[in-house]
Amino acid sequence: MNDDRTVSADAVRARMAPVSGRKSDRGVAARDNRLFVEGVLRRVRTGCPWRDLPARFGKWNGVFQRFRRLARRGVFQRVSDALSDDPDF
């Protein structure tokens, strides 16, 4: 992945850490949490269906299931609340 095209800069990730819950999910899905976040942000920015998520983010259904699990726990709402004052995000 081209690092200069990522959305979640280190400073943003540092602000997300305290509200994102566990340090990582278990298993293969947690190998690259940044890639997972980038995949979710890609989908949000483009509005593409989950099935059209580029393969570099992993299997679309795995990304979707992980997103769904975290959304049900309120993780994305907490992250949104923590970053809502950042106009660049």
FENCOR-V534717 format. One record per residue. N is the residue number from 1. OMEGA is omega in degrees with one decimal (none if undefined). D_CENTER is the distance of its C-alpha to the mean C-alpha in Angstrom with 2 decimals. Layout:
n={N/N}
omega={OMEGA/OMEGA}
d_center={D_CENTER/D_CENTER}
//
This chain:
n={1/2/3/4/5/6/7/8/9/10/11/12/13/14/15/16/17/18/19/20/21/22/23/24/25/26/27/28/29/30/31/32/33/34/35/36/37/38/39/40/41/42/43/44/45/46/47/48/49/50/51/52/53/54/55/56/57/58/59/60/61/62/63/64/65/66/67/68/69/70/71/72/73/74/75/76/77/78/79/80/81/82/83/84/85/86/87/88/89}
omega={-179.9/-173.8/-179.0/178.7/179.7/-178.5/-173.7/177.9/-178.7/-179.8/178.6/179.8/178.0/177.9/180.0/-171.3/-176.6/-176.1/-173.8/177.2/-178.4/178.7/176.2/171.1/179.6/169.8/-174.5/-176.8/-175.4/-178.5/-178.4/-178.7/179.8/178.3/176.5/179.9/178.4/177.9/178.0/179.8/176.7/-179.7/179.9/-178.5/-173.8/-177.0/-178.5/172.9/179.1/-178.0/-178.5/177.3/-179.1/-175.8/-178.5/178.7/-179.1/178.6/-173.6/-177.1/176.5/177.6/179.3/-178.4/178.6/176.6/-178.6/179.9/179.8/178.5/178.2/178.5/177.5/-176.7/-176.5/175.5/177.7/178.6/178.6/178.7/-177.8/-175.9/-173.7/-180.0/-179.2/-176.7/-179.8/-179.8/none}
d_center={14.82/16.36/15.11/16.75/14.58/11.18/9.75/8.44/12.00/13.32/14.77/11.70/10.04/13.48/13.53/10.36/11.88/14.77/13.14/10.24/12.94/13.72/13.17/11.82/12.39/15.56/16.46/15.38/11.81/11.29/13.00/10.25/7.25/6.69/7.20/4.80/1.86/5.21/6.10/4.61/5.95/8.79/9.66/9.83/11.85/14.09/14.56/15.05/15.55/13.22/16.21/16.15/12.80/14.21/15.16/13.75/10.29/12.42/14.28/12.99/14.24/12.59/9.05/10.48/12.22/9.51/7.62/11.26/12.17/9.74/10.67/14.23/14.15/13.26/10.27/8.58/12.18/12.82/10.06/11.42/14.86/14.44/13.39/15.64/18.45/16.82/18.13/16.34/12.83}
//
